[in-house]
């Protein structure tokens, strides 16, 4: 009798295991095939479009504020900080994908240049707070030039 009871218990456990395994396999198969090729391509296109929009916005970010006078210092600074925030997010993503151990010498150099460019931009951005009406144009041009260098460094690091 004990043998029948233990045998029945083992069969129930085996049946549960098989049920759970089949359910897991079914869910996995559904998840892997849930998107057809068209959906995956469409999602990829949306990601590319979002990247291009961000890239265009960052490239054109200075267009509306380049000519701001000292009176609009706060607006210019807010724009520069917004661009910095977007860049920080992109750089963080780049760092997440970067592995120093597997990187080529040119990639390591590009990442070091990016780090230096980031520091320089933040320094120039901080200097805006100390700008006077007499030094405004120079401080503004320093920020824009530093941004251009940072953007070029990012593009180079991303390409390597």
ZIMO-V783711 format. One record per backbone hydrogen bond with DSSP energy under -0.5 kcal/mol. NH is the residue of the N-H (numbers start at 1). CO is the residue of the C=O. Records with the same first field share a line. If there is no record, write none. Layout:
BEGIN
NH: CO, CO
END
This chain:
BEGIN
5: 1
6: 2
7: 3
8: 4
9: 5
10: 6
11: 7
12: 8
13: 9
14: 10
15: 11
16: 12
17: 13
18: 14
19: 15
20: 16
21: 17
22: 18
23: 19
24: 20
25: 21
26: 22
27: 23
28: 24
29: 25
30: 26
31: 27
32: 28
33: 29
34: 30
36: 34
40: 36
41: 37
42: 38
43: 39
44: 40
45: 41
46: 42
47: 43
48: 44
49: 45
50: 46
51: 47
52: 48
53: 49
54: 50
55: 51
56: 52
57: 53
58: 54
59: 55
60: 56
63: 60
64: 60
65: 62
66: 62
68: 65
72: 69
73: 70
76: 72
77: 73
78: 74
79: 75
80: 76
81: 77
82: 78
83: 79
84: 80
85: 81
86: 82
87: 83
88: 84
89: 85
90: 86
91: 87
92: 88
93: 89
94: 90
95: 91
96: 92
97: 93
98: 94, 95
103: 99, 100
108: 104
109: 105
110: 106
111: 107
112: 108
113: 109
114: 110
115: 111
116: 112
117: 113
118: 114
119: 115
120: 116
121: 117
122: 118
123: 119
124: 120
125: 121
126: 122
127: 123
128: 124, 125
129: 125, 126
130: 127
131: 128
136: 132
139: 135
140: 136
141: 137
142: 138
143: 139
144: 140
145: 141
146: 142
147: 143
148: 144
149: 145
150: 146
151: 147
152: 148
153: 149
154: 150
155: 151
156: 152
157: 153
158: 154
159: 155
160: 156
END
